[in-house]
Amino acid sequence: MSDISSIIDGLFFGYVVALILLGIIVVQFWIYLLDNNDTWAFRAFSPGLYFTETVSVTQLVHHYLISHYGDHEALKSPTDSVSVEFTSTNITFFLVHLFFANRLWKFGKSRYLPATIVFTSTTMLILGVSKY
């Protein structure tokens, strides 16, 4: 079996850093759940995003570091798991931007900024999902 550590080191260490930062996300989520007056739909939005991203990134790392370890051919072409990860990330970015635009709409003075955010994030979603 050949050494592919130079190829996948970035993926692995990026995942390790993401896991370390996971604690910060969990604390922010916990504070959000305890100190807000949002509806249950908005409260369910945060753990849904967290769960979706965590599962998709974990599956991607598992695919390359465990299932196809040492397989150079698997690294040459993206698989369905990569397409699912990119699509999931695009949807997550879109939903987060909609959430942010909603907050700006509720509490902001300008109505143009939320509309611009919704327009650009919708365009980003369409272009990102249509590629895969």
N, CA, C and O atoms as a GROMACS GRO file, in nm:
protein
  528
    1MET      N    1   0.085  -0.118   0.000
    1MET     CA    2   0.000   0.000   0.000
    1MET      C    3   0.089   0.124   0.000
    1MET      O    4   0.187   0.132   0.075
    2SER      N    5   0.056   0.219  -0.082
    2SER     CA    6   0.139   0.338  -0.095
    2SER      C    7   0.100   0.444   0.009
    2SER      O    8  -0.009   0.442   0.065
    3ASP      N    9   0.193   0.536   0.031
    3ASP     CA   10   0.173   0.643   0.128
    3ASP      C   11   0.102   0.759   0.060
    3ASP      O   12   0.157   0.822  -0.030
    4ILE      N   13  -0.021   0.789   0.104
    4ILE     CA   14  -0.097   0.901   0.047
    4ILE      C   15  -0.115   1.012   0.149
    4ILE      O   16  -0.200   1.099   0.131
    5SER      N   17  -0.035   1.011   0.254
    5SER     CA   18  -0.054   1.110   0.360
    5SER      C   19  -0.034   1.252   0.310
    5SER      O   20  -0.100   1.344   0.359
    6SER      N   21   0.055   1.273   0.215
    6SER     CA   22   0.077   1.409   0.166
    6SER      C   23  -0.046   1.461   0.091
    6SER      O   24  -0.068   1.582   0.084
    7ILE      N   25  -0.125   1.371   0.036
    7ILE     CA   26  -0.244   1.410  -0.039
    7ILE      C   27  -0.360   1.442   0.054
    7ILE      O   28  -0.433   1.538   0.031
    8ILE      N   29  -0.378   1.362   0.160
    8ILE     CA   30  -0.496   1.377   0.243
    8ILE      C   31  -0.470   1.445   0.377
    8ILE      O   32  -0.561   1.456   0.459
    9ASP      N   33  -0.348   1.490   0.401
    9ASP     CA   34  -0.320   1.558   0.527
    9ASP      C   35  -0.410   1.679   0.548
    9ASP      O   36  -0.460   1.700   0.659
   10GLY      N   37  -0.431   1.759   0.445
   10GLY     CA   38  -0.515   1.878   0.458
   10GLY      C   39  -0.657   1.844   0.496
   10GLY      O   40  -0.716   1.910   0.582
   11LEU      N   41  -0.713   1.742   0.434
   11LEU     CA   42  -0.848   1.698   0.465
   11LEU      C   43  -0.858   1.651   0.609
   11LEU      O   44  -0.952   1.688   0.681
   12PHE      N   45  -0.763   1.571   0.651
   12PHE     CA   46  -0.766   1.518   0.787
   12PHE      C   47  -0.750   1.627   0.891
   12PHE      O   48  -0.828   1.634   0.986
   13PHE      N   49  -0.650   1.714   0.875
   13PHE     CA   50  -0.626   1.818   0.975
   13PHE      C   51  -0.736   1.923   0.975
   13PHE      O   52  -0.767   1.981   1.079
   14GLY      N   53  -0.795   1.949   0.859
   14GLY     CA   54  -0.911   2.038   0.855
   14GLY      C   55  -1.027   1.981   0.934
   14GLY      O   56  -1.099   2.054   1.002
   15TYR      N   57  -1.045   1.851   0.924
   15TYR     CA   58  -1.150   1.785   1.000
   15TYR      C   59  -1.122   1.790   1.150
   15TYR      O   60  -1.214   1.809   1.230
   16VAL      N   61  -0.996   1.774   1.188
   16VAL     CA   62  -0.959   1.781   1.330
   16VAL      C   63  -0.987   1.921   1.384
   16VAL      O   64  -1.041   1.936   1.494
   17VAL      N   65  -0.951   2.024   1.309
   17VAL     CA   66  -0.978   2.162   1.352
   17VAL      C   67  -1.128   2.185   1.363
   17VAL      O   68  -1.175   2.250   1.457
   18ALA      N   69  -1.204   2.133   1.268
   18ALA     CA   70  -1.349   2.147   1.273
   18ALA      C   71  -1.407   2.079   1.397
   18ALA      O   72  -1.500   2.131   1.458
   19LEU      N   73  -1.352   1.966   1.435
   19LEU     CA   74  -1.400   1.899   1.555
   19LEU      C   75  -1.366   1.978   1.682
   19LEU      O   76  -1.445   1.980   1.776
   20ILE      N   77  -1.250   2.042   1.682
   20ILE     CA   78  -1.213   2.125   1.797
   20ILE      C   79  -1.308   2.244   1.808
   20ILE      O   80  -1.352   2.279   1.918
   21LEU      N   81  -1.340   2.305   1.696
   21LEU     CA   82  -1.431   2.420   1.696
   21LEU      C   83  -1.576   2.380   1.723
   21LEU      O   84  -1.661   2.465   1.750
   22LEU      N   85  -1.603   2.252   1.717
   22LEU     CA   86  -1.737   2.202   1.744
   22LEU      C   87  -1.785   2.241   1.884
   22LEU      O   88  -1.904   2.268   1.903
   23GLY      N   89  -1.695   2.245   1.979
   23GLY     CA   90  -1.732   2.285   2.115
   23GLY      C   91  -1.786   2.426   2.121
   23GLY      O   92  -1.881   2.453   2.194
   24ILE      N   93  -1.727   2.516   2.044
   24ILE     CA   94  -1.775   2.654   2.039
   24ILE      C   95  -1.916   2.659   1.981
   24ILE      O   96  -2.003   2.731   2.030
   25ILE      N   97  -1.938   2.581   1.876
   25ILE     CA   98  -2.069   2.578   1.813
   25ILE      C   99  -2.174   2.524   1.909
   25ILE      O  100  -2.286   2.577   1.916
   26VAL      N  101  -2.140   2.421   1.983
   26VAL     CA  102  -2.235   2.362   2.078
   26VAL      C  103  -2.271   2.462   2.187
   26VAL      O  104  -2.388   2.473   2.225
   27VAL      N  105  -2.172   2.537   2.238
   27VAL     CA  106  -2.199   2.637   2.341
   27VAL      C  107  -2.287   2.748   2.284
   27VAL      O  108  -2.382   2.791   2.350
   28GLN      N  109  -2.258   2.795   2.164
   28GLN     CA  110  -2.340   2.899   2.102
   28GLN      C  111  -2.483   2.849   2.081
   28GLN      O  112  -2.578   2.923   2.104
   29PHE      N  113  -2.497   2.726   2.038
   29PHE     CA  114  -2.629   2.668   2.018
   29PHE      C  115  -2.705   2.659   2.150
   29PHE      O  116  -2.824   2.691   2.156
   30TRP      N  117  -2.638   2.616   2.254
   30TRP     CA  118  -2.702   2.603   2.385
   30TRP      C  119  -2.749   2.739   2.437
   30TRP      O  120  -2.860   2.751   2.488
   31ILE      N  121  -2.664   2.840   2.424
   31ILE     CA  122  -2.702   2.975   2.466
   31ILE      C  123  -2.820   3.025   2.383
   31ILE      O  124  -2.911   3.089   2.436
   32TYR      N  125  -2.818   2.998   2.254
   32TYR     CA  126  -2.928   3.038   2.167
   32TYR      C  127  -3.059   2.974   2.211
   32TYR      O  128  -3.162   3.041   2.218
   33LEU      N  129  -3.055   2.845   2.242
   33LEU     CA  130  -3.179   2.777   2.282
   33LEU      C  131  -3.235   2.831   2.414
   33LEU      O  132  -3.356   2.837   2.432
   34LEU      N  133  -3.147   2.870   2.504
   34LEU     CA  134  -3.192   2.916   2.636
   34LEU      C  135  -3.233   3.062   2.638
   34LEU      O  136  -3.318   3.101   2.719
   35ASP      N  137  -3.175   3.144   2.552
   35ASP     CA  138  -3.195   3.290   2.561
   35ASP      C  139  -3.258   3.350   2.437
   35ASP      O  140  -3.203   3.445   2.381
   36ASN      N  141  -3.370   3.298   2.392
   36ASN     CA  142  -3.437   3.359   2.277
   36ASN      C  143  -3.587   3.343   2.289
   36ASN      O  144  -3.637   3.268   2.373
   37ASN      N  145  -3.657   3.413   2.204
   37ASN     CA  146  -3.803   3.406   2.202
   37ASN      C  147  -3.853   3.360   2.066
   37ASN      O  148  -3.965   3.394   2.026
   38ASP      N  149  -3.774   3.282   1.996
   38ASP     CA  150  -3.812   3.237   1.863
   38ASP      C  151  -3.912   3.122   1.871
   38ASP      O  152  -3.931   3.060   1.975
   39THR      N  153  -3.976   3.097   1.758
   39THR     CA  154  -4.069   2.986   1.750
   39THR      C  155  -3.992   2.854   1.748
   39THR      O  156  -3.870   2.852   1.733
   40TRP      N  157  -4.063   2.745   1.765
   40TRP     CA  158  -3.998   2.615   1.768
   40TRP      C  159  -3.933   2.582   1.633
   40TRP      O  160  -3.834   2.509   1.628
   41ALA      N  161  -3.988   2.637   1.523
   41ALA     CA  162  -3.929   2.609   1.391
   41ALA      C  163  -3.789   2.668   1.382
   41ALA      O  164  -3.698   2.604   1.329
   42PHE      N  165  -3.770   2.790   1.433
   42PHE     CA  166  -3.637   2.849   1.432
   42PHE      C  167  -3.544   2.778   1.530
   42PHE      O  168  -3.425   2.764   1.503
   43ARG      N  169  -3.598   2.732   1.640
   43ARG     CA  170  -3.514   2.657   1.734
   43ARG      C  171  -3.471   2.523   1.676
   43ARG      O  172  -3.361   2.476   1.706
   44ALA      N  173  -3.553   2.462   1.595
   44ALA     CA  174  -3.519   2.334   1.531
   44ALA      C  175  -3.423   2.354   1.414
   44ALA      O  176  -3.354   2.261   1.373
   45PHE      N  177  -3.420   2.474   1.360
   45PHE     CA  178  -3.334   2.505   1.246
   45PHE      C  179  -3.186   2.485   1.280
   45PHE      O  180  -3.112   2.426   1.201
   46SER      N  181  -3.143   2.534   1.394
   46SER     CA  182  -3.001   2.526   1.432
   46SER      C  183  -2.951   2.382   1.448
   46SER      O  184  -2.849   2.349   1.388
   47PRO      N  185  -3.017   2.297   1.524
   47PRO     CA  186  -2.964   2.160   1.532
   47PRO      C  187  -2.975   2.086   1.399
   47PRO      O  188  -2.895   1.996   1.372
   48GLY      N  189  -3.073   2.121   1.317
   48GLY     CA  190  -3.085   2.060   1.185
   48GLY      C  191  -2.964   2.091   1.098
   48GLY      O  192  -2.910   2.002   1.032
   49LEU      N  193  -2.922   2.217   1.099
   49LEU     CA  194  -2.802   2.256   1.023
   49LEU      C  195  -2.678   2.188   1.078
   49LEU      O  196  -2.596   2.136   1.003
   50TYR      N  197  -2.667   2.188   1.208
   50TYR     CA  198  -2.551   2.127   1.273
   50TYR      C  199  -2.542   1.979   1.238
   50TYR      O  200  -2.436   1.930   1.200
   51PHE      N  201  -2.652   1.909   1.249
   51PHE     CA  202  -2.654   1.766   1.223
   51PHE      C  203  -2.623   1.736   1.076
   51PHE      O  204  -2.545   1.646   1.047
   52THR      N  205  -2.683   1.812   0.985
   52THR     CA  206  -2.661   1.789   0.842
   52THR      C  207  -2.515   1.807   0.804
   52THR      O  208  -2.458   1.723   0.735
   53GLU      N  209  -2.455   1.915   0.848
   53GLU     CA  210  -2.315   1.941   0.814
   53GLU      C  211  -2.222   1.838   0.878
   53GLU      O  212  -2.129   1.789   0.813
   54THR      N  213  -2.246   1.805   1.003
   54THR     CA  214  -2.160   1.709   1.071
   54THR      C  215  -2.165   1.572   1.004
   54THR      O  216  -2.061   1.509   0.984
   55VAL      N  217  -2.284   1.526   0.970
   55VAL     CA  218  -2.298   1.396   0.906
   55VAL      C  219  -2.234   1.394   0.768
   55VAL      O  220  -2.165   1.299   0.733
   56SER      N  221  -2.257   1.499   0.690
   56SER     CA  222  -2.203   1.498   0.554
   56SER      C  223  -2.051   1.508   0.551
   56SER      O  224  -1.987   1.440   0.472
   57VAL      N  225  -1.993   1.590   0.637
   57VAL     CA  226  -1.847   1.601   0.641
   57VAL      C  227  -1.786   1.473   0.695
   57VAL      O  228  -1.682   1.428   0.645
   58THR      N  229  -1.846   1.414   0.796
   58THR     CA  230  -1.796   1.289   0.851
   58THR      C  231  -1.801   1.178   0.747
   58THR      O  232  -1.709   1.097   0.739
   59GLN      N  233  -1.906   1.173   0.670
   59GLN     CA  234  -1.917   1.071   0.566
   59GLN      C  235  -1.810   1.092   0.460
   59GLN      O  236  -1.752   0.995   0.410
   60LEU      N  237  -1.782   1.217   0.425
   60LEU     CA  238  -1.679   1.247   0.326
   60LEU      C  239  -1.541   1.203   0.375
   60LEU      O  240  -1.465   1.141   0.301
   61VAL      N  241  -1.509   1.235   0.499
   61VAL     CA  242  -1.380   1.195   0.556
   61VAL      C  243  -1.371   1.043   0.566
   61VAL      O  244  -1.266   0.986   0.538
   62HIS      N  245  -1.479   0.978   0.604
   62HIS     CA  246  -1.480   0.832   0.612
   62HIS      C  247  -1.455   0.770   0.475
   62HIS      O  248  -1.382   0.672   0.462
   63HIS      N  249  -1.516   0.828   0.374
   63HIS     CA  250  -1.500   0.773   0.238
   63HIS      C  251  -1.354   0.773   0.194
   63HIS      O  252  -1.304   0.673   0.142
   64TYR      N  253  -1.286   0.886   0.214
   64TYR     CA  254  -1.149   0.896   0.164
   64TYR      C  255  -1.045   0.839   0.260
   64TYR      O  256  -0.944   0.787   0.214
   65LEU      N  257  -1.068   0.846   0.389
   65LEU     CA  258  -0.965   0.803   0.483
   65LEU      C  259  -0.982   0.660   0.532
   65LEU      O  260  -0.887   0.600   0.582
   66ILE      N  261  -1.101   0.604   0.519
   66ILE     CA  262  -1.122   0.467   0.568
   66ILE      C  263  -1.162   0.373   0.454
   66ILE      O  264  -1.094   0.274   0.429
   67SER      N  265  -1.272   0.405   0.387
   67SER     CA  266  -1.320   0.314   0.283
   67SER      C  267  -1.224   0.298   0.167
   67SER      O  268  -1.206   0.188   0.115
   68HIS      N  269  -1.161   0.407   0.125
   68HIS     CA  270  -1.073   0.403   0.008
   68HIS      C  271  -0.931   0.444   0.044
   68HIS      O  272  -0.863   0.510  -0.035
   69TYR      N  273  -0.888   0.407   0.161
   69TYR     CA  274  -0.752   0.443   0.202
   69TYR      C  275  -0.650   0.377   0.111
   69TYR      O  276  -0.654   0.256   0.088
   70GLY      N  277  -0.559   0.457   0.059
   70GLY     CA  278  -0.455   0.405  -0.028
   70GLY      C  279  -0.495   0.391  -0.174
   70GLY      O  280  -0.412   0.359  -0.258
   71ASP      N  281  -0.621   0.416  -0.204
   71ASP     CA  282  -0.670   0.403  -0.341
   71ASP      C  283  -0.656   0.537  -0.413
   71ASP      O  284  -0.736   0.629  -0.392
   72HIS      N  285  -0.553   0.547  -0.496
   72HIS     CA  286  -0.528   0.673  -0.568
   72HIS      C  287  -0.638   0.705  -0.667
   72HIS      O  288  -0.665   0.822  -0.694
   73GLU      N  289  -0.700   0.603  -0.722
   73GLU     CA  290  -0.807   0.626  -0.819
   73GLU      C  291  -0.928   0.693  -0.754
   73GLU      O  292  -0.996   0.772  -0.818
   74ALA      N  293  -0.953   0.662  -0.628
   74ALA     CA  294  -1.066   0.725  -0.559
   74ALA      C  295  -1.044   0.874  -0.538
   74ALA      O  296  -1.140   0.950  -0.528
   75LEU      N  297  -0.918   0.915  -0.530
   75LEU     CA  298  -0.888   1.056  -0.510
   75LEU      C  299  -0.895   1.137  -0.639
   75LEU      O  300  -0.902   1.260  -0.634
   76LYS      N  301  -0.894   1.071  -0.754
   76LYS     CA  302  -0.890   1.142  -0.882
   76LYS      C  303  -1.026   1.196  -0.925
   76LYS      O  304  -1.033   1.298  -0.993
   77SER      N  305  -1.130   1.130  -0.886
   77SER     CA  306  -1.262   1.175  -0.931
   77SER      C  307  -1.355   1.188  -0.811
   77SER      O  308  -1.351   1.107  -0.718
   78PRO      N  309  -1.439   1.292  -0.814
   78PRO     CA  310  -1.534   1.308  -0.703
   78PRO      C  311  -1.641   1.200  -0.707
   78PRO      O  312  -1.682   1.154  -0.814
   79THR      N  313  -1.684   1.160  -0.592
   79THR     CA  314  -1.786   1.056  -0.582
   79THR      C  315  -1.920   1.120  -0.549
   79THR      O  316  -1.932   1.242  -0.538
   80ASP      N  317  -2.019   1.035  -0.532
   80ASP     CA  318  -2.150   1.085  -0.494
   80ASP      C  319  -2.146   1.153  -0.358
   80ASP      O  320  -2.220   1.249  -0.333
   81SER      N  321  -2.060   1.104  -0.269
   81SER     CA  322  -2.051   1.166  -0.137
   81SER      C  323  -1.999   1.309  -0.145
   81SER      O  324  -2.040   1.394  -0.066
   82VAL      N  325  -1.908   1.336  -0.238
   82VAL     CA  326  -1.859   1.472  -0.257
   82VAL      C  327  -1.970   1.560  -0.311
   82VAL      O  328  -1.986   1.674  -0.267
   83SER      N  329  -2.047   1.509  -0.406
   83SER     CA  330  -2.159   1.586  -0.461
   83SER      C  331  -2.264   1.614  -0.354
   83SER      O  332  -2.320   1.723  -0.348
   84VAL      N  333  -2.290   1.515  -0.270
   84VAL     CA  334  -2.386   1.535  -0.161
   84VAL      C  335  -2.333   1.639  -0.063
   84VAL      O  336  -2.409   1.722  -0.014
   85GLU      N  337  -2.203   1.635  -0.033
   85GLU     CA  338  -2.143   1.732   0.059
   85GLU      C  339  -2.153   1.873   0.002
   85GLU      O  340  -2.191   1.966   0.074
   86PHE      N  341  -2.118   1.891  -0.124
   86PHE     CA  342  -2.125   2.025  -0.185
   86PHE      C  343  -2.270   2.075  -0.189
   86PHE      O  344  -2.296   2.191  -0.161
   87THR      N  345  -2.363   1.987  -0.225
   87THR     CA  346  -2.503   2.027  -0.229
   87THR      C  347  -2.553   2.061  -0.089
   87THR      O  348  -2.624   2.160  -0.071
   88SER      N  349  -2.517   1.980   0.008
   88SER     CA  350  -2.555   2.006   0.147
   88SER      C  351  -2.497   2.138   0.196
   88SER      O  352  -2.565   2.214   0.266
   89THR      N  353  -2.374   2.165   0.161
   89THR     CA  354  -2.311   2.291   0.201
   89THR      C  355  -2.381   2.410   0.136
   89THR      O  356  -2.403   2.512   0.200
   90ASN      N  357  -2.416   2.397   0.008
   90ASN     CA  358  -2.488   2.505  -0.059
   90ASN      C  359  -2.624   2.530   0.005
   90ASN      O  360  -2.662   2.646   0.024
   91ILE      N  361  -2.695   2.425   0.039
   91ILE     CA  362  -2.825   2.441   0.104
   91ILE      C  363  -2.809   2.502   0.242
   91ILE      O  364  -2.888   2.587   0.283
   92THR      N  365  -2.706   2.459   0.315
   92THR     CA  366  -2.680   2.514   0.447
   92THR      C  367  -2.648   2.662   0.439
   92THR      O  368  -2.703   2.742   0.516
   93PHE      N  369  -2.560   2.701   0.347
   93PHE     CA  370  -2.529   2.844   0.330
   93PHE      C  371  -2.655   2.923   0.297
   93PHE      O  372  -2.676   3.032   0.351
   94PHE      N  373  -2.738   2.868   0.210
   94PHE     CA  374  -2.862   2.936   0.171
   94PHE      C  375  -2.953   2.956   0.292
   94PHE      O  376  -3.005   3.066   0.313
   95LEU      N  377  -2.972   2.851   0.371
   95LEU     CA  378  -3.061   2.862   0.487
   95LEU      C  379  -3.007   2.958   0.592
   95LEU      O  380  -3.083   3.032   0.654
   96VAL      N  381  -2.876   2.956   0.613
   96VAL     CA  382  -2.816   3.048   0.709
   96VAL      C  383  -2.832   3.192   0.663
   96VAL      O  384  -2.863   3.280   0.743
   97HIS      N  385  -2.813   3.216   0.534
   97HIS     CA  386  -2.831   3.352   0.483
   97HIS      C  387  -2.977   3.397   0.492
   97HIS      O  388  -3.004   3.513   0.520
   98LEU      N  389  -3.070   3.304   0.468
   98LEU     CA  390  -3.212   3.339   0.486
   98LEU      C  391  -3.243   3.372   0.632
   98LEU      O  392  -3.319   3.465   0.660
   99PHE      N  393  -3.186   3.296   0.721
   99PHE     CA  394  -3.205   3.323   0.864
   99PHE      C  395  -3.150   3.461   0.900
   99PHE      O  396  -3.215   3.537   0.973
  100PHE      N  397  -3.032   3.493   0.849
  100PHE     CA  398  -2.971   3.623   0.874
  100PHE      C  399  -3.055   3.735   0.812
  100PHE      O  400  -3.076   3.839   0.875
  101ALA      N  401  -3.103   3.715   0.691
  101ALA     CA  402  -3.188   3.815   0.626
  101ALA      C  403  -3.318   3.836   0.704
  101ALA      O  404  -3.368   3.948   0.714
  102ASN      N  405  -3.372   3.728   0.758
  102ASN     CA  406  -3.492   3.738   0.841
  102ASN      C  407  -3.466   3.824   0.965
  102ASN      O  408  -3.549   3.908   1.001
  103ARG      N  409  -3.352   3.803   1.028
  103ARG     CA  410  -3.316   3.884   1.146
  103ARG      C  411  -3.300   4.030   1.108
  103ARG      O  412  -3.347   4.119   1.179
  104LEU      N  413  -3.234   4.056   0.996
  104LEU     CA  414  -3.218   4.194   0.952
  104LEU      C  415  -3.352   4.258   0.919
  104LEU      O  416  -3.374   4.376   0.947
  105TRP      N  417  -3.442   4.180   0.861
  105TRP     CA  418  -3.575   4.229   0.827
  105TRP      C  419  -3.652   4.265   0.953
  105TRP      O  420  -3.721   4.367   0.958
  106LYS      N  421  -3.640   4.181   1.056
  106LYS     CA  422  -3.712   4.205   1.182
  106LYS      C  423  -3.658   4.326   1.257
  106LYS      O  424  -3.734   4.410   1.304
  107PHE      N  425  -3.527   4.333   1.268
  107PHE     CA  426  -3.466   4.431   1.358
  107PHE      C  427  -3.396   4.546   1.288
  107PHE      O  428  -3.357   4.643   1.353
  108GLY      N  429  -3.380   4.537   1.157
  108GLY     CA  430  -3.304   4.640   1.086
  108GLY      C  431  -3.392   4.754   1.038
  108GLY      O  432  -3.515   4.743   1.034
  109LYS      N  433  -3.329   4.861   1.004
  109LYS     CA  434  -3.399   4.978   0.952
  109LYS      C  435  -3.414   4.970   0.800
  109LYS      O  436  -3.512   5.018   0.745
  110SER      N  437  -3.316   4.910   0.733
  110SER     CA  438  -3.318   4.902   0.587
  110SER      C  439  -3.387   4.774   0.542
  110SER      O  440  -3.372   4.668   0.602
  111ARG      N  441  -3.463   4.787   0.436
  111ARG     CA  442  -3.527   4.670   0.376
  111ARG      C  443  -3.452   4.622   0.252
  111ARG      O  444  -3.478   4.513   0.202
  112TYR      N  445  -3.359   4.704   0.204
  112TYR     CA  446  -3.285   4.668   0.083
  112TYR      C  447  -3.178   4.563   0.110
  112TYR      O  448  -3.155   4.475   0.027
  113LEU      N  449  -3.114   4.570   0.224
  113LEU     CA  450  -3.009   4.474   0.256
  113LEU      C  451  -3.062   4.332   0.268
  113LEU      O  452  -3.003   4.241   0.210
  114PRO      N  453  -3.173   4.307   0.340
  114PRO     CA  454  -3.226   4.168   0.343
  114PRO      C  455  -3.267   4.119   0.204
  114PRO      O  456  -3.247   4.002   0.171
  115ALA      N  457  -3.324   4.207   0.124
  115ALA     CA  458  -3.364   4.166  -0.011
  115ALA      C  459  -3.242   4.131  -0.096
  115ALA      O  460  -3.246   4.036  -0.174
  116THR      N  461  -3.135   4.206  -0.080
  116THR     CA  462  -3.011   4.177  -0.152
  116THR      C  463  -2.952   4.044  -0.107
  116THR      O  464  -2.905   3.966  -0.190
  117ILE      N  465  -2.955   4.018   0.022
  117ILE     CA  466  -2.904   3.891   0.075
  117ILE      C  467  -2.986   3.774   0.022
  117ILE      O  468  -2.929   3.672  -0.017
  118VAL      N  469  -3.117   3.788   0.021
  118VAL     CA  470  -3.202   3.680  -0.030
  118VAL      C  471  -3.176   3.656  -0.178
  118VAL      O  472  -3.167   3.542  -0.221
  119PHE      N  473  -3.164   3.763  -0.255
  119PHE     CA  474  -3.139   3.749  -0.399
  119PHE      C  475  -3.005   3.682  -0.426
  119PHE      O  476  -2.998   3.587  -0.505
  120THR      N  477  -2.900   3.729  -0.362
  120THR     CA  478  -2.767   3.672  -0.389
  120THR      C  479  -2.754   3.529  -0.336
  120THR      O  480  -2.690   3.445  -0.400
  121SER      N  481  -2.815   3.501  -0.222
  121SER     CA  482  -2.806   3.364  -0.170
  121SER      C  483  -2.889   3.267  -0.254
  121SER      O  484  -2.852   3.151  -0.270
  122THR      N  485  -3.002   3.314  -0.307
  122THR     CA  486  -3.082   3.228  -0.396
  122THR      C  487  -3.005   3.200  -0.525
  122THR      O  488  -3.005   3.088  -0.575
  123THR      N  489  -2.940   3.303  -0.579
  123THR     CA  490  -2.857   3.284  -0.698
  123THR      C  491  -2.743   3.186  -0.669
  123THR      O  492  -2.714   3.099  -0.751
  124MET      N  493  -2.679   3.200  -0.554
  124MET     CA  494  -2.571   3.110  -0.516
  124MET      C  495  -2.622   2.967  -0.505
  124MET      O  496  -2.556   2.874  -0.549
  125LEU      N  497  -2.740   2.948  -0.446
  125LEU     CA  498  -2.797   2.815  -0.432
  125LEU      C  499  -2.825   2.754  -0.568
  125LEU      O  500  -2.791   2.638  -0.592
  126ILE      N  501  -2.886   2.830  -0.657
  126ILE     CA  502  -2.919   2.777  -0.790
  126ILE      C  503  -2.792   2.739  -0.866
  126ILE      O  504  -2.786   2.631  -0.925
  127LEU      N  505  -2.693   2.825  -0.865
  127LEU     CA  506  -2.570   2.795  -0.936
  127LEU      C  507  -2.493   2.680  -0.872
  127LEU      O  508  -2.435   2.597  -0.942
  128GLY      N  509  -2.493   2.674  -0.739
  128GLY     CA  510  -2.420   2.568  -0.670
  128GLY      C  511  -2.483   2.431  -0.686
  128GLY      O  512  -2.414   2.331  -0.707
  129VAL      N  513  -2.615   2.425  -0.676
  129VAL     CA  514  -2.683   2.296  -0.686
  129VAL      C  515  -2.689   2.248  -0.830
  129VAL      O  516  -2.681   2.128  -0.856
  130SER      N  517  -2.702   2.341  -0.925
  130SER     CA  518  -2.712   2.300  -1.066
  130SER      C  519  -2.581   2.242  -1.118
  130SER      O  520  -2.581   2.167  -1.216
  131LYS      N  521  -2.469   2.275  -1.053
  131LYS     CA  522  -2.339   2.222  -1.096
  131LYS      C  523  -2.328   2.074  -1.065
  131LYS      O  524  -2.259   2.001  -1.137
  132TYR      N  525  -2.394   2.029  -0.960
  132TYR     CA  526  -2.385   1.888  -0.920
  132TYR      C  527  -2.518   1.823  -0.940
  132TYR      O  528  -2.533   1.704  -0.912
   0.00000   0.00000   0.00000
